[in-house]
Amino acid sequence: MNQSAAGKRWIVEDRYGHPIYLTQERWDHITADTNHPELKSYEEYLKITLKKGQRRQEPLNPRKYRYLHRFDDLPDDINYMVVIVLFGFDVDEKGQTIPNNFVATSFFKHISKR
């Protein structure tokens, strides 16, 4: 299946080798005026966060991971990008189990040093 047919904007691998994709639908949702329109110019930062960021599994949903990466050139006093990824599996046309890991949302956050 090609990326455009599946509605995927892109696929990257995180630092652990897991493929993660972003769909056009999710990007439109993230950057909607009612959500996080400030991210429209930061799509490359989202990819960097997935490729290089720290990853933490959410305790209440073991399929959900929070990726964090610090950037020094974000707007205002914001210093981190956060990307939420849902991990799962799918079955391809040959009956093989394949990863199905996708970006659910993303946002900026200020994290103070402790």
C-alpha positions in Angstrom: 0.0 0.0 0.0 1.5 3.4 -0.9 1.6 6.2 1.6 -0.8 8.5 -0.3 -3.4 5.7 -0.7 -3.3 5.2 3.1 -3.5 9.0 3.7 0.0 9.0 5.3 2.0 12.2 5.1 5.2 10.5 6.1 6.8 7.6 8.0 9.9 7.9 10.3 11.7 5.5 12.6 12.1 6.4 16.2 15.5 5.9 17.9 14.5 2.3 18.7 13.7 1.4 15.1 9.9 1.6 15.3 8.1 2.9 12.2 5.7 5.8 13.1 3.5 7.6 10.6 1.4 10.7 10.5 -1.8 10.8 8.5 -3.2 13.9 6.8 -6.3 13.6 9.0 -4.2 13.7 12.2 -2.1 16.7 10.9 -5.3 18.6 10.0 -6.7 17.8 13.5 -3.5 18.9 15.3 -3.1 22.1 13.4 -6.8 23.1 13.4 -7.6 26.6 14.6 -9.3 25.1 17.7 -6.3 22.9 18.6 -2.7 23.8 17.9 -2.4 26.0 14.8 1.0 27.2 16.1 2.5 23.8 15.1 1.8 24.5 11.3 5.4 25.7 10.8 7.0 22.9 13.0 6.2 19.7 11.2 10.0 18.9 10.8 10.3 19.4 14.6 7.7 16.7 15.1 9.8 14.3 13.0 12.9 15.2 15.0 11.0 14.6 18.3 10.1 11.1 17.1 13.6 10.3 15.8 15.6 11.7 18.7 13.3 12.4 21.6 12.9 10.7 25.0 10.1 8.2 25.1 7.8 7.4 28.0 5.1 4.8 28.1 1.8 6.0 29.6 1.0 4.0 32.7 -2.8 3.8 32.1 -2.5 2.9 28.4 0.5 0.7 27.5 -0.1 1.3 23.8 0.4 5.1 24.3 3.8 6.7 24.3 4.8 10.3 24.9 7.8 11.5 23.0 9.6 14.7 24.3 12.3 16.7 22.7 13.8 20.0 23.8 14.3 22.9 21.3 15.8 26.2 22.0 14.1 28.1 19.2 10.4 27.5 19.9 8.0 30.5 20.3 7.6 32.4 23.6 8.9 30.5 26.6 8.1 27.1 25.1 11.0 24.7 25.2 9.6 21.2 24.4 7.6 19.5 21.7 5.4 16.6 22.8 4.2 13.9 20.4 1.7 11.3 21.5 1.9 8.0 19.5 -0.4 5.0 19.7 1.4 1.7 19.0 -0.5 -1.3 17.6 -0.4 -4.0 14.9 -2.3 -4.7 11.7 -2.4 -7.6 9.2 -1.2 -7.0 5.7 -2.7 -8.6 2.5 -0.4 -11.6 3.0 -1.7 -12.2 6.5 1.5 -11.0 8.1 1.5 -9.0 11.3 2.9 -5.5 10.7 3.4 -2.5 13.0 0.7 0.2 13.0 2.2 3.0 15.0 0.7 6.5 14.4 0.9 10.1 15.7 -2.3 10.8 17.6 -1.5 14.4 18.6 1.3 16.9 19.3 1.7 20.1 21.2 4.2 22.5 22.7 5.0 22.6 26.4 7.2 24.5 28.8 9.1 22.3 31.2 11.1 23.9 34.0 14.3 22.6 35.3 13.9 21.0 38.7 
